[in-house]
Amino acid sequence: MLMSVMATELANEAKDVGVRQSAGLVLKNCLSSKVSMGGVEAHAVGPRVWRRGPRACVRACVRACVRARAGPRGGLWSAASRLAECRVSTARARAPCSFPWQDDAKQEALGAQWLAFDAAGKAQIKNAVFGCLGSSARGARDVAAQVVSAAATIELPRGEWLDVIQALVTNVTSASTPQLKQSSLKVLGYICEEIDPDVLESQSNLILTAVIQGMRKEETDPDTRLAGTQALYNALAFVKKNFDNETERNYIMQTVCETTQAERSDIRLAAYECVVSIAETYYDLLAPYMQALYSLTLQCVERSTKEEEEDEVGQQAVEFWSTVCDEELDLMASRPRRKRLRPAAPPAAPPAAPPAG
């Protein structure tokens, strides 16, 4: 009953946007146990980064603090430090990789509660909230995106709401408004951040189609391009088969590289974050693109030294090479160590013959 009322309030365009946002947050909290991480979650440090390992998590936490210019005594730095320390401890103990800012037991209970809801009631709520993705009020459509992703994250692993990905992709590829495109791309990104890649393996091509269409240079709306680029960041773990295909990989890398040259700095920043993530996830496939990435990152760093507002973008360009170094160190450490026998000293070379006189 409560969820139905909140969904109706969220979808009501006549209501004040603040009321709609509050209703949406109540509804989202009925579906998701994720709690605030002291602001860290606003800087792309979430379950996806957590699953990739301690090094990626620590690096992302540091980036979050640097980007927010957080002081060492601030709440953001404290939360990021706790997250990083927790991830390192988990790796050392070989403990289950459970994201600490989500109560798994509570999430199971919320999921069971939602799944037990009658089918007609769930359909009414989902239809109302899904329709809100194109709302003219940004606050309402942003919280609607969180609600849709929370419901999808519960249902998709259980074989329910299987058409939601296709519906979101259709919104992106044939949407009548930029707002609907942006919200749909955000939902795709949120789902990819939260869900196991195996669940959506069969729909990875659909997801990639929508994301690339949203971020390509032909997209005239910059907010849509930003949403597409951020969605790709979260979707990279889902597109392994596409990266294994040279033609598709070339197209993805071309689109990412073109996006690093976008006019808006926040889009360029998101593109370089994708470059860093690609280096972490698909390093063994990067060799053909290294010369282009070298040129792009060099230009970016040089620009950031001259224009203060480009500092964050420049940091990500440097982060790419830091990641390359880390990956090379990991490769060196993983190679089997072999005992090398010193070869016997070669015989002394005979003296050179004197020139013929």
NUPA-776318 format. One line per 4 residues: number of its first residue (from 1); their letters; for each residue x, y, z of N, C-alpha, C. Coordinates in pm, whole numbers. Each point is the difference from the previous one (the first is absolute). Layout:
residues N
NUM	A	X:Y:Z:X:Y:Z:X:Y:Z; ...
***
This chain:
residues 357
1	MLMS	83:-120:0:-83:120:0:86:126:0; 98:4:92:88:117:9:74:22:-132; 54:-108:-58:76:14:-124:-89:50:-114; -121:-45:-5:-92:45:-106:-29:149:14
5	VMAT	-21:45:122:-27:142:24:121:84:-38; 119:-47:40:122:76:-30:26:5:-151; -29:-108:-69:19:-2:-146:-95:99:-67; -122:5:48:-99:94:-55:44:144:23
9	ELAN	51:28:119:47:136:32:119:38:-87; 92:-94:-18:119:27:-81:-38:31:-144; -100:-70:-52:-38:15:-141:-92:119:-25; -44:65:105:-98:109:-15:70:130:-39
13	EAKD	-11:39:-127:68:119:-51:-54:130:62; -119:-6:59:-60:120:60:57:29:139; 68:-98:59:53:16:136:132:78:-3; 32:60:115:128:69:16:114:-102:-14
17	VGVR	109:41:-65:109:-94:-26:61:-53:129; 2:82:105:53:-46:128:-82:-113:58; -132:10:-11:-90:-105:47:23:-128:-81; 15:16:-130:20:-116:-87:133:-69:32
21	QSAG	104:79:23:129:-57:36:-8:-79:129; -65:59:99:-13:-68:130:-75:-131:-15; -108:2:-78:-76:-123:-23:87:-105:-69; 79:44:-98:88:-92:-71:105:-61:90
25	LVLK	56:79:91:101:-51:92:-58:-103:96; -123:27:48:-66:-99:86:-18:-131:-77; -44:11:-124:-21:-119:-83:132:-72:-25; 104:76:-30:132:-62:-25:50:-74:124
29	NCLS	-24:59:119:45:-63:124:-81:-125:35; -115:-16:-64:-77:-123:16:57:-113:-86; 91:36:-90:56:-97:-94:150:-22:18; 70:95:58:146:-7:8:48:30:141
33	SKVS	97:-80:45:55:19:135:127:83:-1; 40:45:-118:125:76:-5:-15:128:79; 101:29:83:-3:121:82:109:95:-48; -3:121:51:98:100:-41:140:-39:42
37	MGGV	97:27:-84:140:-28:31:73:131:30; -69:92:62:65:127:34:34:81:-123; -73:-21:-109:25:75:-122:92:-71:-98; 60:-112:41:93:-70:-89:-72:-53:-122
41	EAHA	-125:-44:18:-73:-60:-111:-26:98:-112; 9:129:30:-22:101:-103:120:12:-93; 107:-70:32:124:12:-78:40:-135:-61; -100:-79:-41:25:-125:-75:78:-102:81
45	VGPR	-21:-4:132:59:-105:83:-114:-84:53; -33:-105:-71:-115:-83:38:32:-147:-12; -103:-84:-3:22:-145:-3:85:-46:-118; -14:64:-115:77:-43:-118:150:16:24
49	VWRR	38:116:54:142:23:31:44:-94:111; -85:-19:100:32:-89:112:32:-141:-50; -78:-50:-95:20:-136:-49:129:-14:-80; 50:109:-55:118:-10:-86:129:-17:78
53	GPRA	-5:15:132:119:-29:78:49:117:84; 91:-29:94:45:103:93:72:117:-65; 81:-29:-102:75:109:-62:-93:99:-69; -97:-52:-75:-96:87:-68:-82:79:101
57	CVRA	-35:-64:110:-83:65:102:78:112:69; 122:-27:40:82:102:66:23:118:-94; 30:-31:-127:25:107:-96:-125:86:-21; -116:-65:-8:-124:74:-19:-33:86:121
61	CVRA	29:-50:119:-25:79:122:88:125:3; 125:-16:-37:91:116:-4:-49:101:-103; -42:-52:-117:-51:90:-104:-122:76:49; -87:-68:75:-121:65:51:36:118:88
65	CVRA	98:-18:85:40:108:92:70:113:-74; 84:-36:-96:71:103:-76:-99:82:-82; -95:-70:-63:-96:71:-84:-85:96:84; -36:-42:120:-83:84:85:85:99:81
69	RAGP	133:-8:-19:92:84:77:-28:-12:150; -19:-124:44:-34:-26:139:125:7:87; -13:64:114:109:9:95:18:-131:75; 119:-24:57:28:-127:68:-86:-23:123
73	RGGL	-63:105:52:-85:-17:118:-149:-1:-37; -30:9:-128:-139:11:-44:-72:-134:-1; -133:7:-5:-82:-120:2:21:-87:-122; 19:63:-118:20:-77:-122:129:-80:8
77	WSAA	106:63:45:129:-69:12:-10:-115:100; -71:23:111:-16:-104:101:-76:-119:-56; -110:27:-72:-79:-108:-58:79:-76:-106; 73:74:-84:81:-65:-105:110:-85:62
81	SRLA	61:49:108:106:-77:66:-54:-129:59; -119:7:60:-60:-121:58:-31:-102:-109; -51:50:-113:-32:-90:-110:126:-66:-55; 106:78:-20:124:-55:-53:62:-101:96
85	ECRV	4:34:129:57:-91:99:-79:-130:9; -133:13:-8:-86:-118:5:26:-91:-119; 19:58:-119:23:-82:-120:133:-71:7; 103:68:48:131:-63:12:-6:-114:101
89	STAR	-66:23:115:-12:-104:103:-77:-121:-53; -104:27:-77:-80:-109:-56:85:-85:-95; 82:67:-81:85:-73:-95:104:-85:74; 59:58:105:102:-75:75:-58:-122:69
93	ARAP	-123:15:50:-64:-110:71:-68:-99:-93; 0:33:-132:-69:-81:-100:-147:-20:39; -58:106:55:-140:-4:43:-92:24:-118; -129:-35:12:-95:27:-108:-2:148:-35
97	CSFP	-7:29:-129:10:137:-49:-135:71:8; -46:30:121:-130:62:22:17:149:23; -74:80:-74:14:145:9:-45:49:138; 85:73:75:-30:28:140:-112:99:26
101	WQDD	-32:85:-99:-104:98:25:-136:-48:-49; -13:-131:-14:-130:-58:-32:-25:-115:95; -110:5:71:-36:-103:96:-61:-117:-77; 79:-106:-18:-45:-112:-83:-126:-66:55
105	AKQE	-6:-16:134:-118:-64:60:-124:86:-22; 16:130:18:-114:90:-21:-39:0:-147; 99:-3:-91:-31:-1:-142:-78:-125:-39; 38:-113:59:-74:-124:-26:-145:14:45
109	ALGA	-20:62:116:-136:17:52:-81:94:-89; 65:110:-44:-70:95:-87:-35:-65:-133; 93:-79:-53:-26:-69:-125:-115:-98:12; -1:-76:110:-107:-97:21:-135:71:14
113	QWLA	2:115:69:-123:77:18:-55:49:-134; 91:47:-86:-42:50:-131:-52:-114:-88; 70:-113:2:-41:-112:-84:-133:-60:46; -30:15:130:-125:-54:53:-119:90:-31
117	FDAA	29:122:-44:-107:96:-34:-78:-56:-119; -131:23:-3:-78:-58:-109:42:59:-135; -14:-82:-104:49:36:-134:-61:129:-51; -129:18:22:-67:121:-49:54:124:72
121	GKAQ	25:-12:129:55:113:76:140:36:-45; 81:-101:-23:136:27:-49:-4:65:-137; -85:-50:-87:-9:57:-135:-43:146:5; -94:33:88:-46:139:13:112:91:46
125	IKNA	76:-47:98:112:81:51:106:18:-107; 39:-108:-67:105:8:-101:-41:87:-118; -124:-12:-42:-47:82:-112:0:148:36; -45:30:122:-5:140:44:140:60:7
129	VFGC	93:-74:59:136:52:18:74:4:-132; -17:-105:-82:67:-2:-130:-45:118:-86; -128:33:9:-50:114:-76:55:132:47; 50:2:124:56:123:58:142:28:-49
133	LGSS	60:-95:-71:137:20:-48:10:118:-97; -110:31:-65:1:112:-95:-56:128:58; -14:6:131:-57:119:65:81:125:-31; -69:114:-6:69:127:-23:75:46:124
137	ARGA	-34:-56:117:67:36:126:118:-92:23; 120:55:-1:120:-83:11:4:-79:130; -37:64:111:3:-70:128:-88:-122:1; -117:11:-64:-94:-114:-4:53:-112:-87
141	RDVA	52:34:-117:46:-107:-90:129:-65:50; 83:76:74:121:-59:55:-32:-105:106; -94:32:89:-36:-98:102:-78:-115:-61; -77:26:-107:-69:-107:-71:101:-99:-58
145	AQVV	112:52:-51:105:-88:-54:55:-93:109; 14:52:121:48:-84:111:-101:-108:36; -128:36:-2:-104:-97:34:-7:-110:-105; 2:39:-127:-7:-101:-107:119:-96:10
149	SAAA	120:54:23:117:-87:9:-7:-90:123; -54:51:111:-12:-82:122:-95:-117:-23; -113:27:-64:-96:-108:-29:59:-100:-100; 67:51:-103:60:-88:-100:109:-87:60
153	TIEL	77:56:92:109:-76:63:-54:-116:82; -119:17:56:-63:-110:74:-57:-104:-96; -67:44:-106:-76:-92:-83:83:-73:-106; 94:69:-62:73:-61:-111:74:-129:38
157	PRGE	70:-6:114:67:-127:34:-96:-114:24; -128:31:21:-101:-103:24:-84:-27:-124; 45:53:-113:-68:-26:-126:-128:77:-20; -14:113:71:-119:84:-14:36:135:-63
161	WLDV	-101:68:-51:14:130:-67:110:-5:-107; -2:-104:-77:106:-23:-98:-3:100:-116; -114:67:-18:-8:95:-111:42:141:38; 47:20:124:35:136:43:122:52:-76
165	IQAL	98:-86:-28:119:45:-73:-38:45:-141; -82:-79:-67:-43:38:-134:-79:130:2; -83:19:101:-78:124:11:91:120:21; 103:-16:81:94:110:24:79:31:-127
169	VTNV	43:-104:-70:74:19:-125:-87:71:-103; -124:-38:-8:-93:66:-93:-14:148:35; -6:29:130:-7:141:43:120:80:-52; 117:-65:0:121:71:-42:4:15:-151
173	TSAS	-34:-106:-71:17:1:-146:-112:72:-73; -116:12:64:-111:67:-70:-78:94:92; 68:57:99:-68:88:95:-41:131:-66; -111:53:47:-49:128:-54:65:119:68
177	TPQL	57:-21:119:61:112:74:137:-40:52; 91:97:12:132:-29:59:-12:-47:144; -98:52:74:-16:-38:140:-25:-150:16; -83:-56:-89:-29:-143:7:124:-82:-34
181	KQSS	77:47:-97:126:-68:-34:94:-2:120; 18:119:61:93:11:113:-39:-92:114; -127:3:37:-46:-82:113:16:-149:-30; -31:-40:-122:10:-141:-37:145:-46:2
185	LKVL	92:85:-44:143:-33:6:47:-11:145; -51:88:85:35:-8:142:-46:-132:60; -122:-41:-33:-51:-127:52:88:-115:-46; 36:-2:-127:88:-106:-50:132:-2:76
189	GYIC	55:118:26:124:8:76:-16:-50:142; -109:40:67:-25:-46:137:-16:-151:7; -73:-56:-96:-21:-145:-1:134:-71:-19; 80:49:-92:131:-63:-26:92:10:121
193	EEID	-13:107:77:84:14:119:-37:-102:106; -128:-33:12:-47:-80:112:-9:-149:-29; -18:-37:-125:-39:-138:-29:118:-82:-51; -5:-129:20:105:-89:-49:-4:-3:-153
197	PDVL	115:17:-66:2:1:-147:-60:-123:-64; 9:-116:66:-54:-123:-58:-151:8:-20; -67:79:83:-146:10:-8:-43:61:-133; 79:95:-49:-38:72:-121:90:-32:-119
201	ESQS	69:-114:6:94:-35:-107:-70:-2:-136; -122:-53:-4:-70:-12:-128:-48:134:-54; 0:104:86:-49:130:-43:112:105:-5; 124:-47:7:113:93:0:6:82:-129
205	NLIL	-35:-62:-113:1:75:-127:-101:113:1; -118:-26:56:-102:104:11:50:116:84; 57:-33:114:50:104:91:107:83:-69; 94:-67:-66:108:71:-66:-53:88:-113
209	TAVI	-98:-48:-74:-59:79:-108:-53:133:52; -75:-6:110:-59:122:57:107:93:54; 97:-56:71:103:81:63:85:72:-105; 43:-73:-102:84:61:-104:-79:104:-77
213	QGMR	-127:-26:-27:-80:100:-70:-13:127:82; -10:-16:131:-13:117:86:126:84:8; 118:-63:-9:124:74:22:73:42:-128; -44:-47:-115:75:30:-123:-4:149:-34
217	KEET	95:43:-81:16:143:-28:-117:58:-79; -76:-85:-67:-116:49:-76:-117:40:91; 5:-40:128:-105:37:94:10:150:29; -108:72:-25:3:147:10:-26:51:141
221	DPDT	-61:-82:86:-29:45:136:115:-40:93; 72:95:58:117:-35:83:-35:-78:126; -117:25:61:-37:-75:120:-25:-147:-33; -56:-25:-117:-19:-139:-44:135:-67:-23
225	RLAG	90:74:-60:134:-55:-25:72:-32:131; -18:87:99:60:-25:131:-61:-125:64; -133:-12:-6:-67:-117:58:45:-128:-69; 18:4:-132:47:-117:-74:141:-40:40
229	TQAL	86:99:17:139:-28:36:8:-58:141; -77:56:92:-3:-53:136:-59:-141:4; -98:-26:-87:-58:-134:-6:102:-101:-53; 81:40:-97:102:-91:-51:98:-38:110
233	YNAL	36:96:83:91:-27:111:-51:-117:85; -130:1:28:-58:-107:81:-23:-128:-79; -11:12:-131:-35:-116:-83:122:-76:-53; 121:48:26:118:-61:-61:15:-148:35
237	AFVK	-38:-37:120:11:-142:38:-98:-87:-77; -104:60:-60:-103:-74:-71:35:-25:-146; 103:64:-51:23:-4:-144:129:-74:-36; 34:-101:79:122:-76:-25:-2:-64:-140
241	KNFD	-114:-58:-37:-8:-63:-132:22:103:-110; -51:120:21:18:105:-100:145:44:-7; 67:6:114:141:37:0:86:-109:-61; -43:-124:11:76:-109:-61:-11:1:-152
245	NETE	-100:68:-53:-17:12:-145:73:126:-47; 99:-18:-87:85:113:-38:-78:114:-64; -93:-30:-87:-77:106:-67:-82:81:100; -67:-71:89:-82:69:100:89:77:98
249	RNYI	113:-61:37:92:68:92:53:128:-62; 33:-5:-128:49:120:-68:-104:112:4; -126:-37:-20:-106:101:0:-20:59:140; 4:-86:102:-13:49:137:115:96:32
253	MQTV	122:-40:-31:115:83:31:-3:130:-80; -44:-7:-125:-12:122:-80:-98:97:65; -114:-53:45:-101:85:63:52:60:130; 69:-80:80:55:51:126:104:108:-27
257	CETT	89:-26:-95:104:98:-32:-60:130:-53; -103:-11:-83:-67:120:-50:-66:77:114; -50:-72:98:-67:66:112:99:74:89; 126:-44:2:101:75:77:26:138:-60
261	QAER	-51:23:-121:17:130:-65:-128:83:2; -97:-39:80:-127:73:6:22:142:49; -95:84:-29:14:141:37:-10:20:151; -91:-70:64:-21:18:143:99:-82:82
265	SDIR	54:62:104:104:-67:78:-55:-118:79; -127:6:45:-53:-113:77:-17:-123:-89; -25:20:-128:-9:-114:-92:140:-57:-24; 98:88:-18:139:-47:-18:47:-76:124
269	LAAY	-36:50:118:38:-67:124:-59:-141:5; -129:-12:-32:-64:-131:0:64:-93:-102; 42:55:-115:63:-82:-103:135:-53:48; 79:85:66:129:-47:52:-17:-99:113
273	ECVV	-109:12:77:-29:-102:100:-26:-134:-68; -67:3:-115:-20:-123:-78:134:-56:-48; 89:88:-43:132:-45:-47:74:-71:112; -4:58:120:66:-63:115:-62:-136:30
277	SIAE	-132:-5:-2:-69:-126:30:30:-106:-106; 8:41:-126:35:-94:-108:141:-55:24; 92:86:42:136:-46:28:1:-102:113; -86:19:99:-7:-95:112:-68:-131:-41
281	TYYD	-98:8:-88:-82:-117:-32:49:-77:-121; 52:71:-101:37:-65:-126:143:38:-41; 89:2:96:136:47:-29:69:-81:-109; -26:-130:-2:68:-86:-98:-43:29:-143
285	LLAP	-105:80:-18:-49:32:-135:34:143:-43; 74:72:83:20:143:-24:116:35:-94; 88:-95:-26:122:31:-75:-24:79:-129; -98:-36:-84:-17:73:-127:-41:146:18
289	YMQA	-45:36:119:-52:135:21:94:88:82; 114:-55:39:88:72:91:55:130:-60; 34:-1:-128:54:121:-60:-104:111:0; -123:-33:-35:-107:100:1:-26:49:141
293	LYSL	-2:-92:97:-24:39:139:114:85:54; 122:-30:-43:114:82:40:-19:144:-48; -36:15:-125:-18:135:-56:-113:75:71; -111:-68:21:-115:63:64:29:41:144
297	TLQC	61:-92:76:29:31:141:106:108:12; 98:-1:-91:103:105:4:-63:137:-25; -85:10:-101:-68:127:-28:-84:43:120; -66:-96:63:-87:29:114:81:54:118
301	VERS	112:-63:29:83:44:112:58:138:-28; 46:20:-123:54:132:-36:-106:109:14; -121:-31:-40:-109:98:12:-32:29:146; 4:-104:83:-35:18:141:104:85:74
305	TKEE	123:3:-51:102:84:65:-19:147:-33; -78:27:-105:-22:139:-42:-136:53:43; -97:-90:17:-136:42:34:-43:-71:128; -21:79:105:-29:-56:131:-127:-85:0
309	EEDE	-100:40:-79:-126:-74:-2:14:-138:-64; 115:-25:-64:24:-130:-62:76:-95:92; 20:41:125:84:-77:91:-53:-142:23; -131:-15:23:-56:-132:27:15:-93:-121
313	VGQQ	-20:56:-119:15:-82:-121:145:-45:-13; 93:93:25:141:-35:-6:38:-108:99; -61:4:119:27:-103:99:-39:-138:-51; -111:-8:-70:-42:-128:-54:94:-49:-110
317	AVEF	54:93:-79:97:-38:-103:126:-59:66; 43:63:109:115:-54:74:-35:-134:63; -123:-10:50:-47:-125:62:7:-117:-98; -23:27:-128:11:-106:-100:139:-61:3
321	WSTV	103:83:1:136:-52:-2:38:-63:134; -57:49:109:20:-65:129:-60:-141:-3; -115:-13:-65:-65:-131:-13:84:-92:-88; 54:53:-108:88:-80:-87:117:-55:81
325	CDEE	61:86:83:112:-46:84:-45:-111:95; -115:18:62:-52:-102:92:-22:-132:-73; -58:7:-119:-27:-123:-75:130:-70:-39; 100:79:-39:129:-59:-35:66:-66:121
329	LDLM	-12:65:116:55:-59:123:-71:-130:34; -133:-2:-19:-74:-123:26:43:-112:-95; 23:35:-126:45:-100:-97:137:-55:38; 88:89:43:134:-44:42:-8:-93:121
333	ASRP	-88:34:94:-12:-80:122:-63:-136:-27; -86:-7:-103:-71:-125:-28:79:-96:-86; 108:48:-61:81:-89:-85:75:-99:89; 7:-126:-41:73:-98:81:148:34:7
337	RRKR	51:-6:121:144:29:17:79:-127:-28; 97:15:-87:83:-115:-34:144:26:44; 63:-108:44:141:15:35:79:18:-128; 75:105:1:81:25:-119:143:-47:27
341	LRPA	47:-89:-83:139:-45:14:90:94:-77; 106:41:67:93:90:-67:76:-78:-107; 1:49:-121:76:-71:-104:149:8:29; 70:-103:-44:145:3:17:59:114:-80
345	APPA	110:53:50:63:112:-69:47:-45:-138; -28:78:-100:43:-39:-135:152:3:-10; 54:-79:-90:146:2:-16:47:137:-47; 122:31:38:54:131:-38:9:9:-152
349	APPA	-35:115:-51:4:19:-145:145:5:-45; 26:-60:-116:138:5:-50:38:143:-38; 127:32:11:42:135:-37:-28:27:-146; -31:123:-27:-29:39:-138:124:-14:-85
353	APPA	-19:-47:-121:113:-13:-92:48:138:-42; 129:18:-8:50:132:-44:-40:23:-145; -20:124:-35:-37:31:-138:110:-42:-97; -46:-40:-114:97:-44:-102:86:120:-40
357	G	128:-22:-2:87:112:-29:39:10:-141
***
